[in-house]
Amino acid sequence: MSVSERFEDLPMFLSPEQVSDCTGIHVKSIRRCLANGTLPGDKVGLQWRIYKNILFSNTWKAVFGDGAGTDGQ
C-alpha cells in the first residue's frame, strides 16, 4: 500500500488519539498544542477535531511537491 493510499484511508477529521497513533506523539502533547494554537484544530463540544490535510500538509509537500494533498489542487 502506497503512502497516498494510506493517507486517503484516514478520515477527513482526526481526533487527538488518532493523530497520536499516526505520529507517535503523546496524546497529551497533541491536546496541549491544540489548546495553545500551535496545532490547528476545531473544538466541537468537548472534542477536538484536526483536519488531516492541515496536519500532514508539510509531509505531503516534502514527498510529493507543492499542491499535493490539498483539496482541489
Secondary structure, DSSP 8 states (H G I E B T S, - for coil): --HHHHHHHS-SEE-HHHHHHHH---HHHHHHHHHHTSS--EEETTEEEEEHHHHTHHHHHHHH-TTTTSTT-
